[in-house]
């Protein structure tokens, strides 16, 4: 059993991103031909089921919301539906800030901002409550995978529609064969591993 990682207060020798990368390499499994032939799906459920691995990943993702001394520099964490929720909520707890869900259209009960973005075959819409993020707030956006960048760009637009600022995006993995970074301009990205 892998010992749990130390906290940022345990000193400069601790590298949360390196510990998280080790957990990802050990616990994310490849599932060929899912959800359709030719797709290699990255299954994070074994990672989520492993306490030490999940803790390492949460620490690694949260590092993007801390300064060099380990102090939080963000006011909220935004998570993207659906796997981003599973990661963003514990990152928000680790940083001592609130969690804000960005959801698919029609899932939030209050007044929302919404952004449409392109999918391979069509369009999707993401929404956030209009009062979910305070104007001027610094936000860390958390998701599982950076692929084409459309979802992350839409989340950034939603945060900015609230009058807030995206400090950075923190992601488990980036698919290097896809142009996700190009869609995000100057958004600072904190990616734990590239596949």
C-alpha positions as a Markdown table, in Angstrom:
| # | Residue | x | y | z |
|---|---|---|---|---|
| 1 | Unk | 0.0 | 0.0 | 0.0 |
| 2 | Unk | 1.3 | 3.4 | -0.9 |
| 3 | Unk | 1.6 | 5.8 | 2.0 |
| 4 | Unk | -0.5 | 8.9 | 1.7 |
| 5 | Unk | 1.2 | 12.0 | 0.4 |
| 6 | Unk | 2.3 | 14.7 | 2.8 |
| 7 | Unk | 0.6 | 18.1 | 3.0 |
| 8 | Unk | 2.1 | 21.2 | 1.5 |
| 9 | Unk | 3.0 | 22.3 | 5.0 |
| 10 | Unk | 5.4 | 19.4 | 5.3 |
| 11 | Unk | 8.1 | 21.2 | 3.4 |
| 12 | Unk | 9.4 | 22.0 | 0.0 |
| 13 | Unk | 10.5 | 18.4 | -0.8 |
| 14 | Unk | 6.9 | 17.3 | -1.3 |
| 15 | Unk | 5.9 | 17.5 | -5.0 |
| 16 | Unk | 2.2 | 17.0 | -5.3 |
| 17 | Unk | 2.2 | 16.8 | -9.1 |
| 18 | Unk | 4.9 | 14.0 | -9.1 |
| 19 | Unk | 2.9 | 12.0 | -6.5 |
| 20 | Unk | -0.3 | 12.5 | -8.5 |
| 21 | Unk | 1.4 | 11.4 | -11.7 |
| 22 | Unk | 2.6 | 8.2 | -10.1 |
| 23 | Unk | -1.0 | 7.5 | -8.9 |
| 24 | Unk | -2.4 | 8.2 | -12.4 |
| 25 | Unk | 0.1 | 5.8 | -14.0 |
| 26 | Unk | -0.7 | 3.1 | -11.5 |
| 27 | Unk | -4.5 | 3.4 | -11.3 |
| 28 | Unk | -5.9 | 4.7 | -14.6 |
| 29 | Unk | -6.8 | 1.9 | -16.9 |
| 30 | Unk | -7.2 | 1.9 | -20.6 |
| 31 | Unk | -10.4 | 0.5 | -22.0 |
| 32 | Unk | -10.2 | -0.1 | -25.8 |
| 33 | Unk | -13.2 | 0.5 | -28.0 |
| 34 | Unk | -15.3 | 2.3 | -25.4 |
| 35 | Unk | -17.7 | 4.0 | -25.9 |
| 36 | Unk | -17.3 | 3.1 | -29.5 |
| 37 | Unk | -14.8 | 1.2 | -31.7 |
| 38 | Unk | -11.4 | 3.0 | -32.1 |
| 39 | Unk | -11.7 | 5.0 | -28.9 |
| 40 | Unk | -9.2 | 4.3 | -26.1 |
| 41 | Unk | -11.1 | 5.3 | -22.9 |
| 42 | Unk | -9.2 | 6.4 | -19.8 |
| 43 | Unk | -11.1 | 4.9 | -16.9 |
| 44 | Unk | -10.5 | 6.8 | -13.6 |
| 45 | Unk | -12.8 | 4.6 | -11.5 |
| 46 | Unk | -9.9 | 2.5 | -10.0 |
| 47 | Unk | -8.2 | 5.8 | -9.1 |
| 48 | Unk | -11.3 | 7.1 | -7.4 |
| 49 | Unk | -11.6 | 3.8 | -5.4 |
| 50 | Unk | -8.1 | 4.1 | -4.1 |
| 51 | Unk | -7.8 | 6.4 | -1.0 |
| 52 | Unk | -4.1 | 7.2 | -1.3 |
| 53 | Unk | -4.4 | 7.6 | -5.1 |
| 54 | Unk | -7.4 | 9.9 | -4.9 |
| 55 | Unk | -5.7 | 12.0 | -2.2 |
| 56 | Unk | -2.6 | 12.3 | -4.3 |
| 57 | Unk | -4.6 | 13.5 | -7.3 |
| 58 | Unk | -6.6 | 16.0 | -5.2 |
| 59 | Unk | -3.3 | 17.4 | -3.8 |
| 60 | Unk | -1.9 | 17.6 | -7.3 |
| 61 | Unk | -4.9 | 19.4 | -8.7 |
| 62 | Unk | -5.1 | 21.7 | -5.8 |
| 63 | Unk | -1.5 | 22.8 | -6.2 |
| 64 | Unk | -2.7 | 25.1 | -9.1 |
| 65 | Unk | -4.7 | 27.0 | -6.6 |
| 66 | Unk | -1.9 | 27.6 | -4.1 |
| 67 | Unk | 1.1 | 30.0 | -4.0 |
| 68 | Unk | 4.7 | 28.9 | -3.5 |
| 69 | Unk | 4.2 | 28.7 | 0.3 |
| 70 | Unk | 1.1 | 26.5 | -0.1 |
| 71 | Unk | -1.5 | 29.2 | 0.7 |
| 72 | Unk | -4.7 | 29.2 | -1.4 |
| 73 | Unk | -4.9 | 32.0 | -4.0 |
| 74 | Unk | -8.4 | 31.2 | -5.3 |
| 75 | Unk | -11.8 | 32.0 | -4.0 |
| 76 | Unk | -13.8 | 29.2 | -5.6 |
| 77 | Unk | -13.3 | 25.9 | -7.5 |
| 78 | Unk | -15.5 | 25.3 | -10.6 |
| 79 | Unk | -16.1 | 21.7 | -11.6 |
| 80 | Unk | -17.3 | 20.6 | -15.0 |
| 81 | Unk | -20.1 | 18.0 | -15.4 |
| 82 | Unk | -19.7 | 15.1 | -14.8 |
| 83 | Unk | -16.3 | 13.7 | -13.9 |
| 84 | Unk | -15.0 | 17.1 | -13.1 |
| 85 | Unk | -17.5 | 17.2 | -10.2 |
| 86 | Unk | -15.9 | 14.2 | -8.6 |
| 87 | Unk | -12.5 | 15.9 | -8.6 |
| 88 | Unk | -13.4 | 19.5 | -8.1 |
| 89 | Unk | -15.4 | 19.1 | -4.9 |
| 90 | Unk | -12.5 | 17.6 | -2.9 |
| 91 | Unk | -10.1 | 20.1 | -4.4 |
| 92 | Unk | -12.3 | 22.9 | -3.1 |
| 93 | Unk | -12.3 | 21.3 | 0.4 |
| 94 | Unk | -8.5 | 21.0 | 0.2 |
| 95 | Unk | -8.2 | 24.7 | -0.7 |
| 96 | Unk | -10.8 | 25.8 | 1.9 |
| 97 | Unk | -13.1 | 27.4 | -0.7 |
| 98 | Unk | -16.5 | 26.6 | -2.2 |
| 99 | Unk | -17.4 | 24.4 | -5.1 |
| 100 | Unk | -19.4 | 25.6 | -8.1 |
| 101 | Unk | -20.9 | 23.2 | -10.6 |
| 102 | Unk | -21.0 | 24.0 | -14.3 |
| 103 | Unk | -23.8 | 21.8 | -15.7 |
| 104 | Unk | -25.4 | 20.8 | -19.0 |
| 105 | Unk | -28.4 | 22.8 | -20.0 |
| 106 | Unk | -31.6 | 22.4 | -18.0 |
| 107 | Unk | -30.0 | 21.0 | -14.8 |
| 108 | Unk | -29.7 | 24.1 | -12.7 |
| 109 | Unk | -32.9 | 25.5 | -11.0 |
| 110 | Unk | -31.9 | 29.2 | -10.8 |
| 111 | Unk | -31.2 | 32.0 | -13.2 |
| 112 | Unk | -28.1 | 31.0 | -15.3 |
| 113 | Unk | -25.5 | 32.2 | -17.7 |
| 114 | Unk | -25.1 | 29.8 | -20.6 |
| 115 | Unk | -22.6 | 29.2 | -23.4 |
| 116 | Unk | -22.9 | 27.0 | -26.4 |
| 117 | Unk | -19.9 | 25.2 | -27.7 |
| 118 | Unk | -19.1 | 22.9 | -30.7 |
| 119 | Unk | -19.0 | 19.1 | -30.4 |
| 120 | Unk | -17.7 | 16.8 | -33.1 |
| 121 | Unk | -21.3 | 16.4 | -34.4 |
| 122 | Unk | -23.4 | 19.3 | -33.2 |
| 123 | Unk | -23.4 | 21.6 | -30.3 |
| 124 | Unk | -23.8 | 21.5 | -26.5 |
| 125 | Unk | -24.7 | 24.1 | -23.9 |
| 126 | Unk | -23.2 | 24.6 | -20.4 |
| 127 | Unk | -24.7 | 26.7 | -17.7 |
| 128 | Unk | -23.7 | 28.2 | -14.3 |
| 129 | Unk | -26.0 | 30.0 | -11.8 |
| 130 | Unk | -25.7 | 33.7 | -12.3 |
| 131 | Unk | -24.9 | 34.2 | -8.6 |
| 132 | Unk | -22.5 | 31.2 | -8.2 |
| 133 | Unk | -19.3 | 33.2 | -8.4 |
| 134 | Unk | -18.8 | 36.6 | -7.0 |
| 135 | Unk | -17.6 | 39.4 | -9.3 |
| 136 | Unk | -13.9 | 39.8 | -9.0 |
| 137 | Unk | -13.4 | 36.3 | -7.6 |
| 138 | Unk | -10.4 | 34.2 | -8.6 |
| 139 | Unk | -11.5 | 30.7 | -9.8 |
| 140 | Unk | -9.7 | 27.4 | -10.3 |
| 141 | Unk | -11.5 | 25.3 | -13.0 |
| 142 | Unk | -11.1 | 21.5 | -12.5 |
| 143 | Unk | -11.8 | 18.8 | -15.0 |
| 144 | Unk | -10.6 | 15.3 | -15.9 |
| 145 | Unk | -9.4 | 15.5 | -19.5 |
| 146 | Unk | -8.3 | 18.3 | -21.9 |
| 147 | Unk | -9.2 | 17.1 | -25.4 |
| 148 | Unk | -10.4 | 19.7 | -27.9 |
| 149 | Unk | -10.7 | 22.5 | -25.3 |
| 150 | Unk | -14.3 | 23.3 | -26.1 |
| 151 | Unk | -15.7 | 22.5 | -22.7 |
| 152 | Unk | -13.0 | 24.3 | -20.8 |
| 153 | Unk | -13.3 | 27.4 | -23.0 |
| 154 | Unk | -17.1 | 27.4 | -22.4 |
| 155 | Unk | -16.4 | 27.2 | -18.6 |
| 156 | Unk | -14.0 | 30.1 | -18.8 |
| 157 | Unk | -16.6 | 32.1 | -20.6 |
| 158 | Unk | -19.2 | 31.3 | -17.9 |
| 159 | Unk | -16.9 | 32.3 | -15.1 |
| 160 | Unk | -16.1 | 35.6 | -16.9 |
| 161 | Unk | -19.9 | 36.2 | -17.5 |
| 162 | Unk | -20.2 | 36.2 | -13.7 |
| 163 | Unk | -17.6 | 38.9 | -13.5 |
| 164 | Unk | -14.9 | 36.6 | -12.1 |
| 165 | Unk | -11.4 | 35.6 | -13.3 |
| 166 | Unk | -10.1 | 32.2 | -14.1 |
| 167 | Unk | -6.8 | 31.9 | -12.2 |
| 168 | Unk | -6.0 | 28.5 | -13.9 |
| 169 | Unk | -7.4 | 25.3 | -15.1 |
| 170 | Unk | -6.2 | 22.1 | -13.4 |
| 171 | Unk | -6.7 | 18.8 | -15.2 |
| 172 | Unk | -5.9 | 15.1 | -14.7 |
| 173 | Unk | -4.7 | 14.6 | -18.2 |
| 174 | Unk | -4.2 | 16.1 | -21.6 |
| 175 | Unk | -4.6 | 14.2 | -24.9 |
| 176 | Unk | -1.5 | 15.3 | -26.8 |
| 177 | Unk | -2.9 | 14.4 | -30.2 |
| 178 | Unk | -5.8 | 16.8 | -29.9 |
| 179 | Unk | -5.6 | 20.7 | -30.2 |
| 180 | Unk | -7.1 | 21.6 | -26.7 |
| 181 | Unk | -4.4 | 24.1 | -25.8 |
| 182 | Unk | -4.9 | 26.1 | -29.0 |
| 183 | Unk | -8.6 | 26.7 | -28.1 |
| 184 | Unk | -7.7 | 28.2 | -24.7 |
| 185 | Unk | -5.4 | 31.1 | -25.6 |
| 186 | Unk | -3.5 | 32.4 | -22.5 |
| 187 | Unk | -5.4 | 30.3 | -19.9 |
| 188 | Unk | -2.8 | 28.9 | -17.5 |
| 189 | Unk | -3.0 | 25.1 | -17.5 |
| 190 | Unk | -1.9 | 22.7 | -14.8 |
| 191 | Unk | -1.9 | 19.2 | -16.3 |
| 192 | Unk | -0.9 | 16.3 | -14.2 |
| 193 | Unk | -0.1 | 13.9 | -17.1 |
| 194 | Unk | -0.1 | 13.9 | -20.9 |
| 195 | Unk | -1.3 | 10.9 | -22.9 |
